[in-house]
Every structure is written in structure tokens, then in C-alpha cells.
Amino acid sequence: MSGKLIHVLFQAVLLLVFFVVLTPLGYLLRALGTDYLAR
């Protein structure tokens, strides 16, 4: 039971890190994309 709980927690942390890394990356890509298109 505890092993399953650790697995679920690990997945949740992994997902959180994924979002924390992807969100600024997405904003940066969108900013670069709009800047490129505006030119």
C-alpha cells in the first residue's frame, strides 16, 4: 500500500515539475513566435 502511495506521489511531483518547466518555456516560445511574426 505504501509503495503505491509513493508511486502516486512521485507521479504528482513529476507532473508538477513538468508544468513548472513547460509554462515559462511556452510563454517564451509564444513571445519569440509573435516577435518573429510581427517582423
C-alpha positions in Angstrom: 0.0 0.0 0.0 2.7 2.4 1.0 4.6 1.6 -2.3 1.6 2.6 -4.3 1.2 5.8 -2.4 4.9 6.7 -3.0 4.4 5.9 -6.7 1.3 8.2 -6.9 3.2 11.0 -5.0 6.2 10.5 -7.4 3.9 10.9 -10.4 2.3 14.0 -8.9 5.7 15.6 -8.3 6.8 14.7 -11.8 3.7 16.3 -13.3 4.2 19.4 -11.2 7.8 19.8 -12.3 6.7 19.2 -15.9 4.2 22.1 -15.7 6.7 24.4 -13.9 9.2 23.8 -16.7 6.8 23.9 -19.6 4.9 27.0 -18.6 7.8 29.5 -18.9 9.0 27.6 -21.9 5.6 28.0 -23.6 5.5 31.7 -22.8 9.0 32.2 -24.2 8.2 30.3 -27.3 4.9 32.3 -27.8 6.8 35.6 -27.2 9.5 34.6 -29.7 6.9 33.4 -32.2 4.8 36.6 -32.1 8.0 38.7 -32.3 9.1 36.7 -35.4 5.7 37.0 -37.0 5.5 40.8 -36.3 8.6 41.4 -38.2 
